[in-house]
């Protein structure tokens, strides 16, 4: 939601089919004067799959915001950014809107996501304002516009994230948003790992899990393993989440949609799994992606162990095996970025043992749609 610094979500676990409802162009523009703005601002919906110019304008804002806020994580490269605007991080429908001033200059944008299976009372909101247009009412206008869209869709709560101690956090507090929880972005710098450290962790994990074997694959899960992967995704249902937030319910179609999004982002995507015995069911998994445009970084995705098999250091074992796989397949990777909910003590402990250090923190917020700022002085066509 309330985020004048664009965020990208990377998980231990975090993660849409393309959605575009074909609004007539003349019905997809809201023109209004924003409080604090000397000029009117047009907010226009666009299709990221076909409107390369609008995507580029949003990407330029994304880069400028990351630089202005001294973001330590690398900003998304162009292909994952376009994919995010097009497909989001989930299969839920989303709307991309770009704001321009009367001179046609892009000054901000937002992506609004409307969950369809769980948390149907919420709308996820990511507004981003160009640093040169901050403190001029643009962010407030974007939230007001998005709140009206969410209200029309029957949603009562806006949710989102900001960087800690950022302009985005101050903006969220000024709007009256409620704090939900904090996520952390830890990073593992492979060149700083002490000699022998990984070998010692491998031995520790293997000695605690003698009845398990490992397997790996690249890209989508093999068909004969798909149902096991569904169970592993569902194992994340007990991970920490905001109060009242419903856990995702996974099935094969949802896993395949998740894999299509990863492919659309252009990532080289690797999975390491543990199975009970030599041919039993999968009981642990870790996944990781490498963006060819940022080859020195890898991004940690899902790591999960099913409940009956916890306590055997399988989370550590699959993560160590992933580092071995990276050394073979992606030797240029120097840093691995992860994301954890602040209360996920078990996963944080594994990451700490491996040598991850906190790079950034990310509080999340919620704002009642009824308490969001209202659209100011419409002076043009109604919103679609």
N, C-alpha and C positions, 0 to 999 in steps of 0.2 A: 504494500500500500504506500505509505507516506514516505516518500523516498526521493529527495532531490539529488541523491547520489545513486546511480543505477546499481543494482545488485544482481549478481548471477548466483544461482543456487547450485552448490556442489554438495554431495552427500556422502554420509555413511549411515542412513540412506536418505537420499532425496532424489528425487527426480522432481500427442494430442492429434488426434487426427485433425487434419486441416479443416478450419471452419471459416466460412465466409457466407453471409446470408444474402449477398447480392443486393444490398440496399441501392436504390437509385442514387446516383451521385448527387443530384440536386436535393435529396432528402438526407444527406449524411453530413451536412455542415451546420455547425452552430456558430453564429457570430454574435459576440456580446462584448460589452466594455467591462474589463476586469477592474475591481477596486485597486486603486494605486497605479493603474496603467493610463498613460496619456492617450493611447491609441486603442482601437478595437483589436480583437484577436479572433481569428478564425480557427476553429477546432474541427478538423475533418478526418473522418474515418477513411482508412486505406487498406488495401489488400497487400500484405507483405509478399505474397507469392508472385505478384505481377508488377507492383509499383516499386521499381528499383530506386527511383529518385527519392521517394519518401523514406525508404529504408536507409538510404545513405544519409539523409538529413538526420534521422534518429541516431544513426551510428556516430555521426560527428558529435552530437550532443552527448552521447554515451562516453566517448573518449575525452571530451572536454571536462565533463563532470568528474570522471575518475582522476584526471590530472589535478583538477582544482582541489579535490578532497584528499589528495595524496594517498590514494588507494594503493595498498601494498600488494594486493593480488593483481595479477595481470588482467586487464580488461578483456572481455570476449573479443575474439577475432571476428572478421566480417561474416564468415559462413555460420558459425554457431549463433551469432547475433540475429541474422536473418531467420534462422530456424526457430529461435526463441520467439520472435515476433509472429512467425507463421503458425507454429505448432505448440508453443508454450512448453512447459515442463511436464504437463499431464495431458490426458486425452480430452480434458474439458474445453469447451468452446471459449475463445477469447476474442477481444476486440482491440485493434491498434488504432490510436488516434494521434494525429500530429497537429500541433498548434503553430500558426504563423501569424505575424503581425501584418498590418496593412501594407507594408512594403514587401510582403512575401517572404520575409526572413523567418526561418524555423526557430522557435524559442523554447519549445518543450514538447514532450510526448508522453503518452501513457499506454500501458497494456492492462486491460481489465479481463480477468479470468473468472468464469462462472461455473463452479463445480456442479456436476450433474448427478453423481452417484452418492457422494457423502457431502456433508456440510453445505447443503443446498440453501441455507440461510445466509451464506457468506459470498463475498466477491473479493478476489485477490486483486490488489491495485499496486502498480509500479509506475508512479509518475516521476519524470526526470525533467529538470529545468536546466537550460544552458546557464553556466555560471555567470555570464554577462547579463542575464535577465533575472537573477535572483533578487529577492526583496522588492519586487515590483508587482506582486499580485498574480504572477503566472502560475505558481504552484497552487495557490488557493483556487484559482479559476479551474485548473485541471482537476483538482479533487472535487470541486462543485459539479463539474461536468460529468465526471465519473460516477459520483453519488447519484445523480439523476438517472444515469444509465442503469446503475445497480437497482435503484428503486423501481424502475420500469420492469426489471427482470424479477421482481419479487424478493430481492435480497435486503436484509436488514443490517448487516455488518460488513464493513470493509476491513480487510486484513492486509498486512504487509510487513516489510522489514526496513531497517535503516542501518547505516554504520554507526558504531558507538561514538558518542561525543561529537557527532557531526552536525552539519547544518540540517540534515534530514531529521535527526533526532530532535533538534530544537523545534523544527517545524511540526513534527508529530505532537510534541508536548503542547505547542501553541494551539493546535487544533483541538486539544482535549482528548487525544487518543489514549487508550489504556495500555499499559505495558503488559505483555503476555509472557514472554520468556526470552532467553538469550541463547543464540547459537554462536559457536566459535569456529573460526577457520584456522586449523593447525597446519603447519607445513613441516615436511621432512626434507632436510637438505642432505642428499646422499653422500656428498663429498665430506661431510662432517661426521659421518658415522665412524666410531672407533674401529680399528682393526680387530677382527675376531668377534665383534659384537653380534653380527647377524648369525654367524655360525653357532654362537652360544645360545641365542634365542631359538634357532632351528632345533638344536639338540634338546632344549627344554620342552619345546612344543611336541616334538616327536616322542619323547619319553612319556609324556602325559596322555598320548593318544595312539597307543600301539595298535588298536584294532581298526584303524581308519586308513584309507588310501586317498590319493589325490588325482584329479584330472583337470585338464585345461582346455579351453577353446577360445577362438577369436570370432567376434561377430555374434550373430544370434545363437541362442541355445539350440543344440541338436534336437530334432523332433522327439526322439525317444526319452529325452531328459526334461521336456517342457513342463510336465506336471510336477516333477520334483522342484523345478525352479519356481513354480507358482507357490508351492508350500514355503520355500525359503523367503520369497518376497513377503508372504503373509506373516512370517516370523517377526517382522518388524512392527507388528500391531501393538506390542507392549513397549515400544520405544517412547521416551518422553515426548509430550506434545502439549499444546496450549489447553487451558481448561475448557471443557466442552467440545473439543475438536475430535471428530470421529476418525478412526483409523481407516485407511484405504482397504477395500476388500478386493483381493487379487484373483484373477482367473487367467486362462491361457490367452484370451483375446487382449487383455490388458497388458500382459507381459510382451506380447508381440507388438502392440502399439508402442510400448516403451522402447523396444528395440528399433522400431522404424524411426522414432525421433532421434535416437543416437546415431543411426546411419545418416539421417538427413543433416545432422550437425557435422558430418564428415570425420568423426573420430575413428581412430584405430582403437578398438574396444576389446579388452581382454577379461576373461573370467577364470578364476581358480575355484574349484569346488572340492569338498571332502565328502567321501561316501563311507557308509558303514560297511566294513569288510571290503572285499575285492569287487563285489558286484551288487552291493546293497543300494538303498536309496540315498540320495544326496542329503546331507545334514548340515552343511556349512558352505558359505559362498563369500567371495569378495570379487568386486568388479572395478575396473579402472579404465580410463580413456586417455588417449593422447591426441591432441589437436595438431595436425601436420603444420599448421601455421604458427604454433608455439611449441616446437619440438623439445625444448628444454624442460617443459612442465608436463606432469601427468596429473590427472584429476581423479581422486578416489570417489567411487560411487558406492553402491550397496555393499555392506558387510553384514552378514547375519548368520546366526546359528539357531537351529530349531531347539525348543526347550528341552526335550528329553536327552539331548546330547551336549548340553552346556556343562561346563566344569572340566572339560578335557583339553583346554587350551587350543581348541580348533580355530577360534578367531585369530589368535596369534599365528597358528600354523599356516592358514591359508594366506595371511598377509605376508609372512616371510617368503612363502612360495611365490607370491606375486612379485616380490622384489627380485627373486631369482629369475623369474620370467622376463621382467623388465630388463635386467642386465643382459639377457640374451637377445631379446627382440627390439628393445629401445635403449641401447647403451648411451644415447645422448641425453636421456632424461637426467636432470640434476636435482629437481625439486618435485615433491608430490604434495598437492594441496588436497585437504580433506575438509569436511564440514560435519560437526556434531552438535546435537542439542546439548545445552549446557548441563542438563541433568543426566546425560547418558554416561554414568560413571564407569561402567564396564568398558565401553568402547574407548573412552578417554584414557583409561588406564592402559589398555593395549597400545594405543598410539603413543602414550608417554614412554612406555617400555621400549618401543621401537626407536624413539628419539624425536618424535614430533614436538614442535613448540608452537604456542599460540601466536598466530600472525595478526589476526584481527578478530573483533567480536561484533556481533550483529543482533541487537535487540529487535524483537517483533512487537507489533502493535495491533490494536483493533479500535475501530471507530464506528459507533452507531451511525447508520445512514441518516437517521432522523436528526443527528447532531452535526452532520457535515455542513460546511458552508453551502449556501444556496447560490444558484446561478444569478449573476448580477446583470440587470438591465438588458435582456435580450433585445437585439436590434436587427434581427434577420430571420432566416428560415428556422423553423423549429427543428430540434434534434430528431434524427431517425429513431 
